[in-house]
C-alpha cells in the first residue's frame, strides 16, 4: 500500500499552546533513538529561527528526525518536501526553477517540488499550517550558489523574483515573485567528508547548527533492541499542534536578558581573538532561542540554555589553524568551567562522553565539543566545527 493510500489519522481540534510534553513521545513511537534534550533543542531552534542545520555522524538519524518530525506535526503530505541536494547544483534553478527561454509565458518548475511548497505555504488559507523544506546532504554543493535567495529573504522579509510580470505571463500559474512565508521551516542535513564543502559564515550566521553524536550507552541500547524505523507510526500524530507551532514561531523576538550580558561579552572577547566574533543578529537569535526554550521546556536551567546556545550559535563560527585557535580554544574551554577550575586538567585528558552539569563543569555540551576541536587542531594543525 502506498503512503498516500494509508488511512489518514484523525485530526482533532487544534491546541492553542505548545509544550515539550506534547512532542517527546513521538520518537518512541517511530523507533528513532535520540536524547530528549537533543529533540528539545531541535524544536526550540526551529521556533527561534526557521533554519536549522543538522550535522554529525552519517547514519545517526539527522534526516530521519527532520522527516519524522515534519510528518508528525503536518496534516497533509504536501506540507513536507524532502529534497536530496545534488553535487551539480551551481545556481538557484534546482530549487526555484526558471522561465522557459523558448516559450514565453511558461515557467519550468523544479521536479523536486521545492518551489511548489513555497507557493503553497504562502497561500492565505495555509498561513496557520507549518510547511517543511528538508535539504538532505546540503553541503554536497556550495550552499551560497543555490540557496542565496533564501538566505537573503529570510533576513529582509522581501520577495524572490521569478519572472517578469508582463501581459504574456498573466496565465502563468507561477507568481512573478514569492516571499519567504513565516510558516515555512528549512532543515538542512550535513555530512562531512572529502566530497563536501565547508559552510561560509554567511550561512552559519543564519542558522542554528545541531550536532548529532552517538554515545556508547545509546549504541548499547540500540544493540539490545534493534529494529526498523516506523515512519507511519507518527504520521499526522501531532497535526493538532501545527497551528500552535506556527503561532509560537511568529511571536516577537525577546530582548537580551540582563543576567546573561557578561556571559556573552566573555565569549565575544575570546571569539574576536580568532576572528570569529558574533554580531547583533546572533545575540538577538540567542535571546530568542533562550526565551523559546524557557517556554517549551520549563525544567531547563539557565546554564542549560546558555550551553545549548554556545554549542549551536557560537562554536560553529570557530575554524582555523593551530597558531590562532589553540589559545582561543583553551580560553573558551575555561569559560565552560566553574570559577577556580583549571582547563589544563581537561586538555591533558581524554575527551569525555557527554555528561550533566557538575560542581566543576558549567557547560558540559560545549566543553566536550571544544575539547574535541582542541584535540583536532593539535593533531592536524587545523579544525572546524563540523570536522571535530
N, C-alpha and C positions, 0 to 999 in steps of 0.2 A: 504494500500500500504506500502510495506516495505521501510526502509530508503534507501537501495541500489537501489530500483526501482524508487525513486524520480528523476525527470529530473534534470540533472546537471546544475549548474549555469554557465553562460557564463563567461569564464575567459579570460580577455583581455591581452594586453601586460603588462608585469611586470613593476612595478615602480622601479626606481633606488634609491629613498630616502624614508625615513620613518619619519612621524611626528605624533604627538598625534591627530591632527585633522582628520587623516585618520582612527583612531581607536575608537574615542569617540562615534561615532554614533551607533556602533553595539549593545550596551547594550539596548538602547531604542527599537531597532528592536526586540530583543529577549524577552522583558518584565522583564528582571532582573534589579532590582533597587539597584544600588550601587553608591557611590560618585565617581565623575570623578577623584578626587585626588587619591582614592584608586586604581582605574583602571590604572592610570598613574604610580603609584608606582609598581604595579604588572608587567606591561610591562617593565619598566625600570630595575626592578630587574632581570627579565628573560634575558634581553640583557646584563646585567652586569655579571651575573653568571647563567649558565643554570640549577640551582637547587633552587627551591623556595618552602617554606613550608607555607601553609595557615592554620591558627589556629583560634579558636574562637568559638562562639556560634553555636551549632548544628542547622542546618536549615537556616543559614544566607547567603548561596549562595556560599560557598567555592568551592565545587565540580562543581557546575553549571558554575561558572566563568571560571574555568580551562577548562572544557569540551567545553563550548561555544566559548571561545577564540580560542582553538585549531581547532575546526570545521570551525571557521570563516576564519582563515588565511591559512588553509591547502586546497590543491586542491583535494586530494584523501582521501578516507575513511581510507586506510591502513597507513596513516601518524599519526593516533591517536590511542592510546591504553589505555583504562581505565581499571585499574586492582584493584579490591577490595582486600585489604590485609587481609589475614586470621590470626586468633588468634593462629594457629598451625604452623606458618612459623618459623622454627628453623634453616634453612640453606638457601643457595643460590639457591637450586633446584627449588623453587617456581617461580623464575624469569629467571633462566638460564638453567634449565633442567639438564640432566645428561647422561653420557654414559650408555648404556644398558649392565649390567654386564653379562647377559645371552646370548647376541647376539653381538659378536664382530663386530665393524664397524658400529653399529647402535646407533644413538643419540636420546634420548627421549626429544622432545621439550615440554615446558610448554604449557598447553592448553590456558592460558590467552593471549598468543601472544607477551609477552614482549621480548623474545629473537628474534623472527621473526622481530619485529620492529627494534631492534638494528642492526640486519644484513642488513635489507632493508635500513636503514638510512646510513649505511656505504658504500653502493654501489656507485661507481664513478658517475654514471648517476644521482644520487639523492643528490649530495653534496650541491646543492643550494635550496633544499626543506627542510622546517622545519618538524621535527618529535617530537611528544609529548608522553611521558610516564607519565600517571597520576596514582598515587598510592593513592587510596582512603582509609581513616582510617589508615594512615601509621603507627601509633603507637599502633595498636592492638597487634603487636608482637615487640620484641626487634629489632629495626632498624639495629643495628650493625650485627645481626646474618644473615639477608638475603640480606643486601644491602652493606656489607663491600667491595665487589669487585668494585662496582660502585664508592663508596667514594674514594677508592684508585686511580683508573684510572682517575677520574676527575682531580686530582692534578698532577699525574705523567705523564699523557699522554701515559701510557703504554697500554698493552693488557691484557684482561681477558682470561686465558687459559680455554678451554672447553673439549678437548680430545687430546689423543696422535696424532702424525702426521705420523704414520707408514703406510705401504702399504695397510693394511686392512681397512684404513679409506679413501682411495682415492675416493671411490664412494659416500661417505657421503656428503649430501647437506649442512651440518653444518660445518663451518670452524673450524680449530684447535683452533683458538683464535679470539677474536673480540676486537676492540678498542672502546673507547667512542667517537663517532663522534661529531664534533663541530656543527652539525646541529640537535643534539638531546637535547631536553629540558625536564627536570624532574620536575613535580609538585606533591607535597605530600599534602594531607589534613589531619588535626588533630582535633580530638575531645578529650576533657579531662574529664574522669570520672573514676570510680573505676575499669573499665575493661581495661584501657590503661596503657602504660608505659611512663616514662619520657624520653626525649631525652638526650643523653650524649653531653658533649662539643664537641666531635669529629664530631657529626652530625650538631649541631648548628653552628659550626665554618665554615662549608662548604656550608651553605645555607643562603638565606635571608628569614626572618620569618615575615609574614604579618598577622596582627590580624584583624579579622572581628568582628565588633560590630554593633548593630542596635540602632540608636538614636530614641528618641521619635518622632522627626519630620519625620524620614524615615518610622516608623511604621504607623504614621498618614497618610502619603502619600499612603502607600500600602492599608490601610483600605478603603481609598476613591476610589481607582482604583484596586481592587483585580482582579486577572486573572491568568490563567495558563501561564507558560513559553512557548515560541515558538522557540525551537532549530532550526527548519528548516528555520526560517526567516533569520538566519545569515549564513547558510550553504554555505561555499565557497565564501562568500561575500567579504572577504579580500584576496583571493588567489593571486591576482596580487601583493600583498605586501610580499609574502612569501620569495622570493629571497632577497629582501631588508632587511627583518627581520634577515635572516641568515647572510647577509653581515655585518649588524650593530653589531651582536653578535661576529663576528670574529675580529673586529677592535682591534688593540693593546691596552693594558692597559695604562691608563694615570698615570702620576706621581702625587703625593700629591700636593695640592695647598698650596702655602706658607701662604696665609691668614688664612688657617684653622689649621695650625700646633698647635697653642696654644689651640684651642678648643679640639682637640683630646688628647693633653697632659693632659688637665684638667680632661677629662673623664677617661683617663688611670690611673691617680693617684688615683682617687676615686674607680674605679673598682678593682684596685690592693688591696685595703684595704679589699675587700670582697673575694679576691682570684679569681676574675673573669676578670683579666686584659686580654687584647687582644694582638695578635701578629702581625707580619708583613703581614700575609695573609689578616687579617681583614682590616688593613689600606689600602692595595692595592685594595681590593674589594670595600671598601667605596669610594676610589678615582675614581674607575671605575664607580660605580653607579652614583656619582655626575656628572661625565663627560657625561654619557649617558643621565641622567636626563636633563642636560642643553640643549643637542641637541634635545631631544624628546619633551620637553615642555619648550620653552624659557621663558615663563612667571613665571616659578618657580624662587623664590628668593633664595639666598644663604642659608638663615636661614631655608627655607622650606626643602631644600635638606639635610641640617645637621640634622634637626628634623627627617626626614624620616630615615636617616642612623642610628641615635642613636636608634630609635624605632626598626628597623629591624635587625641591626647587633650587637649592644652593649647590650641592655637590655635583650635579650633572654638568655644571659650568667649569669644573676643575679638570684641566688636562694640560699636559706639557712634559718637559724634560726634567730630569732629576735635579739639576742645579737650581732650578727655580722652584720646583714643587716640594722637594724634601723638607725644607724648613717650614713651609706653609702647612703641609700635612701634619707635621709634628704639633704645630700650634693649634690647628683645627682639632686634632685629637685631644689635646689638653682641654679645649673648651667643652668637650663632651664628658669630662670627668668632674667630680665634685671638688670643691676647694681643698687644697692640700695634697691631692693625689698626683703622682709623678707619671707622666706619659711614657717615660723611658721603660718603665716596667712592662708596659703593654707592647711597645715597639720591639722589644727584645724577645718577646714570647711568640707563640704561635697565634694565628688568627682564631679566636674563639667562635663557637656556634652562637647563634642569636640567643640573647638572654634578657631577662627582665631587668628593670632598673634596680640598682643596689645602693648601698650606702657609699659606694665608690664610683659607680658609673651613673651619670645623669641621662645621657642619650645613647643607649646601647645600640640601637639600629644604625645610627650614623657612625658611631665609633667603630663598629665591626666593618663597615664599608671603608672608612678612612684607613684602617689597618690593612685591608686588602690592597687598597690603592698604594699605600706606602710600600708594601712588600713588592708590588709590581714595579714601582718606579726605581726601587733599589736593585732589583734583579735584572730589569730590562732597560733601565735608563729613560723610560717614558711610560706614562699611564694616562688613562682617561676613565671616566665613569663607567662606560659600557664595556670596557676592556678588563676591568679588575674584578 
